Amino acid sequence: MISNQIIQTTIDGLKTITRIELSVMDPDGRILATTEENNIAEYNFAVPDFVNSQAESQLVQGYQFFKVYDDHNVEYIISARGEAEDVYKIGKIASFQIQNLLVAYKERFDKDNFVKNLLLDNLLLVDIYNLSKKLHIETDVRRVSIIVETKFEKDNNALEIVRSIFPSKTKDFITAIDEKNIILVKELKSSDTIEDIENLSKMIVDTLNAEAMSSVYVSIGTVVNDIKDVSKSYKEAKMALEVGKIFYTENHVIAYENLGIGRLIYQLPIPLCKMFISEIFQDQSPDKFEDETLTTINKFFENSLNVSETSRQLYIHRNTLVYRLDKLQKNTGLDLRIFEDAITFKIALMVVKYMNYMIQSDTY
């Protein structure tokens, strides 16, 4: 459960302090980590017999053996070279240190599994509260689910960077359910607002862009007050991630609360969308308009249907913009200077964008 690299780093540190040669083996005698440069296989033949014995420590050919347990089963054997009393103490200290590492990693593994099952709705309500109590996880605190999507699959570097931002000693949970998404279940203070969460998410994006050289998107679910609702926040973050890719591609941080009408369109069936577009534009589709027309329309919406400001930003005469709007009205029957027609056209553009995305991804 503990990586060999972590074990190696631990015994290297102990050797630096004590100058005692240490090794860690599995119950079959295979060496997992050692500070000795020479081959020490001549004594590990005795490990299986030691594992099966009742002794907690044993001296074999100048090496002292110690057991490390996991749920009453021997998980590791520690060896310390030397027969002196000080060597025995160092060996006991090493075994105690590895034992503590084992407990810590096992608890982290248990919590990781719990959070994964919690997010995926794989737990009964009674199990959620029982396991929370067993793992010393508070149930009635404010939390939010945040998804970090990386550009590359199996981006372990990004996962470790996110974990370094939120050290394990905190009450936040960081896990990965699939190949590209890192999930952060963040515990919040009573004073934390959605703006604070968005600023935190922007910090994650900036950190990953700088350190992992990876383009990432971050989505945020709603804040929940009970641990049983964490999966709800996670599902909302998943929807925010998908809706953001369709309608808000320029944003690398998107919150479920800010999805607006895009959230409604995302839940429409494709046949209904096609019927809507056909009724409004007949044989035309707004995404087939000329680039100049689309640029004019988008800029007009950006400026809240203000003709003067739109013409200024497009560097065209006011009459030219009016001419383009009149031409669009003639072709579509919609006058964007009228609020109701503008709303219809804006929704139609979003529906077309949604349809194209779903067709390209083959998810409808």
Summary of the structure (lengths in Angstrom):
residues: 364
radius of gyration: 30.4
end to end distance: 41.2
largest distance: 98.6
contacts: 1084
relative contact order: 0.07
helix: 55%
strand: 15%
